[in-house]
Amino acid sequence: MPELPEVETTKRGIAPHVEGRVIERVILRRNDLRWPIPRAIRNTLPGQRVDTVTRRAKYLLLHTQAGAALLHLGMSGSLRIVDATAKPRTHDHYDLVLDSGKALRLNDPRRFGSLLWQEAGETHPLLRDLGPEPLSTEFDGDWLWARSRGRSAPVKSFLMDQRNVVGVGNIYASEALFAAGIQPKRAAGSISRVRYAKLADEIQRVLLYAITRGGTTLRDFLAPDGAPGYFEQELFVYGRAGEPCKVCATPIRSAVIGQRMTYWCARCQR
């Protein structure tokens, strides 16, 4: 699934082509993706100028005076800027046709993405209970430490709970925990304030570096220009079960935590 760096890369890729442009038409090749596509996408969005493109967690928002189109890539989705006249491929589910002659097109083989609507002045229910952005000033080790008190859940699961911090998905949670030297099975409430400070710093460092590398291409993700992300080539633990740790040569371990495969080094992480 595309994680925060992949979604941020997508936002940065499409924004120069979309901001300031009028969405002349909306072409829906199906009426639903993960959820039904609301009528406002057909009836309200056409004719609106996109003022800004922002990201909240793993959602992209195309803001107009009437409201915002809320886009999610799901597990396998990718957004591309294409010529509006380009013939759609299999799994190209919608086009937002711009007054530039280009179109913002979603390809999503598994159809777990979404195209929703947020009314002007409102916050969509999917966004209301989200925690802070990990790259914002609202997020730090003190926040994690305070949120974790009394929590017996594994720290890996704690990090992936969007109410605690958004956008730290499976790949980057594993990588940040390795960089901070924290065993992912440890109870979130057992970790000290000092170690959470280190973890928060590593989360920000790992995410920022992944963004500069264009994200991580594992199966489906491609940037809007079709280029793969290169962070995969620099992963320390994720997907490396049985391979030697790049720091101490101990074989990387793996286990399912919170229904997600997790990777760590038993020697480097305590």
PyMOL commands that set and color helices and strands:
alter all, ss='L'
color gray80, all
select helices_A, chain A and resi 4-18+39-43+125-127+141-148+155-160+170-180+188-190+193-212+231-234
alter helices_A, ss='H'
color red, helices_A
select strands_A, chain A and resi 23-28+52-56+59-63+67-72+78-83+92-98+102-107+114-119+253-257+260-264
alter strands_A, ss='S'
color yellow, strands_A
deselect
rebuild
show_as cartoon
